[in-house]
Amino acid sequence: MQYNQSTTNDYIYQFTKKLETFKTNDKLGYRTAGSEAEYLTGQMIAEEMRNLGLSEVTQDAFTLDTWDCELPTTY
């Protein structure tokens, strides 16, 4: 694979900002493992890798135990 000249510092900065698009928690900004936000971010990364010219991009399924936290209700 040849180095793609489009990977400038500005490109890298803009792409990492795009990674903030999908979050599990909007206030804290994190993505938990196994969440829809993590899945969508993985899809975005794979698509970007293909756009950069990588031809053997794969996404492998795996089993993951996960959890979800709900804030207590205030009465």
C-alpha positions as CSV (number, residue, x, y, z in Angstrom):
1,M,0.0,0.0,0.0
2,Q,1.2,3.5,-0.8
3,Y,1.0,6.3,1.6
4,N,-2.0,8.4,0.9
5,Q,-1.1,12.1,0.9
6,S,-4.6,13.1,2.1
7,T,-3.6,12.2,5.6
8,T,-2.5,15.6,6.6
9,N,-2.5,16.9,10.2
10,D,-5.7,18.8,9.4
11,Y,-7.4,15.7,8.0
12,I,-6.4,13.7,11.1
13,Y,-7.7,16.4,13.4
14,Q,-11.0,16.6,11.5
15,F,-11.5,12.8,11.5
16,T,-10.8,12.5,15.2
17,K,-13.4,15.2,15.9
18,K,-15.9,13.1,13.8
19,L,-15.3,10.2,16.1
20,E,-17.1,12.3,18.8
21,T,-20.3,12.0,16.7
22,F,-21.6,8.8,18.4
23,K,-21.8,8.7,22.2
24,T,-23.4,6.4,24.8
25,N,-23.7,9.4,27.1
26,D,-24.2,12.8,25.6
27,K,-23.2,14.7,28.8
28,L,-20.0,12.7,29.6
29,G,-19.2,11.9,25.9
30,Y,-18.0,8.3,26.3
31,R,-18.8,5.2,24.2
32,T,-19.2,2.0,26.2
33,A,-18.1,-1.3,24.7
34,G,-20.9,-3.2,23.0
35,S,-23.1,-0.1,22.6
36,E,-24.8,1.1,19.4
37,A,-22.5,4.2,19.6
38,E,-19.4,1.9,19.5
39,Y,-20.8,-0.1,16.6
40,L,-21.6,3.1,14.6
41,T,-18.1,4.5,15.3
42,G,-16.6,1.3,14.1
43,Q,-18.6,1.5,10.9
44,M,-17.4,5.1,10.4
45,I,-13.8,4.1,10.9
46,A,-14.0,1.1,8.5
47,E,-15.6,3.3,5.8
48,E,-12.9,5.9,6.2
49,M,-10.2,3.3,5.9
50,R,-11.7,2.1,2.7
51,N,-11.9,5.8,1.5
52,L,-8.2,6.0,2.1
53,G,-7.6,3.1,-0.2
54,L,-7.2,0.2,2.2
55,S,-8.6,-2.9,0.4
56,E,-8.7,-5.5,3.1
57,V,-10.7,-3.8,5.8
58,T,-12.7,-6.3,7.9
59,Q,-15.0,-6.1,10.9
60,D,-15.0,-9.2,13.0
61,A,-17.9,-10.3,15.2
62,F,-17.1,-11.2,18.8
63,T,-19.0,-11.9,22.0
64,L,-18.9,-9.3,24.7
65,D,-20.6,-9.0,28.1
66,T,-21.8,-5.5,28.6
67,W,-23.9,-3.4,30.9
68,D,-26.0,-0.3,30.9
69,C,-26.4,2.3,33.7
70,E,-29.5,4.3,34.4
71,L,-29.5,7.3,36.6
72,P,-31.8,7.0,39.7
73,T,-35.1,8.8,39.5
74,T,-35.4,11.7,41.9
75,Y,-38.7,12.1,43.7
